[in-house]
Amino acid sequence: MRHSLVSRLIQRRHELGWTQEKLAERTGFQQSAIARIESARIIPKVDTIQTIAKALGLKLELVTNEEAAALV
């Protein structure tokens, strides 16, 4: 599930024509952090994913802690 979520975030970033740098500016994260998340070199916290999703105009809803744990 985590892989599909990150893939969706990457897809949305591409749809918007944004670079990792632009997404970093919109989220307040460093571009290198965005790159590590997108390449699965780090496992981001749920609040990090929520921040990225919000910047991309996506709504991320977590219904339970179990579902949240499945994302990371």
C-alpha positions as CSV (number, residue, x, y, z in Angstrom):
1,M,0.0,0.0,0.0
2,R,2.8,2.4,0.8
3,H,4.3,2.0,-2.6
4,S,1.0,2.8,-4.3
5,L,0.6,5.9,-2.1
6,V,4.0,7.3,-3.0
7,S,3.4,6.5,-6.6
8,R,0.2,8.5,-6.5
9,L,2.0,11.4,-5.0
10,I,4.7,11.3,-7.7
11,Q,2.0,11.0,-10.4
12,R,0.2,14.0,-9.0
13,R,3.4,16.0,-8.9
14,H,4.0,15.2,-12.5
15,E,0.4,16.1,-13.5
16,L,1.0,19.5,-12.0
17,G,4.3,19.9,-13.8
18,W,6.1,20.4,-10.6
19,T,9.7,19.5,-9.9
20,Q,10.8,18.0,-6.6
21,E,12.3,21.5,-5.8
22,K,8.9,23.1,-6.3
23,L,7.2,20.5,-4.1
24,A,9.9,21.1,-1.5
25,E,9.2,24.8,-1.6
26,R,5.4,24.2,-1.2
27,T,5.9,21.8,1.8
28,G,8.8,23.4,3.6
29,F,10.8,20.2,3.2
30,Q,14.2,19.9,1.6
31,Q,14.3,18.7,-2.0
32,S,16.6,15.9,-0.9
33,A,13.9,14.7,1.5
34,I,11.4,14.6,-1.3
35,A,13.8,12.6,-3.4
36,R,14.4,10.1,-0.6
37,I,10.7,9.7,-0.1
38,E,10.0,9.2,-3.8
39,S,12.8,6.7,-4.2
40,A,11.7,4.8,-1.0
41,R,15.1,5.4,0.7
42,I,13.2,6.6,3.8
43,I,9.9,5.8,5.3
44,P,8.1,9.1,6.0
45,K,5.9,9.8,8.9
46,V,2.2,10.0,8.3
47,D,2.1,13.7,8.9
48,T,4.9,14.2,6.3
49,I,2.8,12.3,3.8
50,Q,-0.3,14.4,4.7
51,T,1.7,17.6,4.2
52,I,2.9,16.5,0.8
53,A,-0.6,15.4,-0.2
54,K,-2.1,18.7,0.9
55,A,0.5,20.6,-1.1
56,L,-0.4,18.5,-4.1
57,G,-4.2,19.2,-3.6
58,L,-4.9,15.6,-2.6
59,K,-6.9,14.6,0.4
60,L,-5.4,11.9,2.5
61,E,-7.8,10.3,5.0
62,L,-6.7,7.9,7.7
63,V,-9.5,6.2,9.4
64,T,-7.6,4.1,11.9
65,N,-4.2,3.8,13.4
66,E,-3.9,0.4,11.8
67,E,-4.5,1.9,8.4
68,A,-1.9,4.6,9.1
69,A,0.6,2.0,10.2
70,A,0.0,0.1,6.9
71,L,1.0,3.2,5.0
72,V,4.5,3.4,6.5
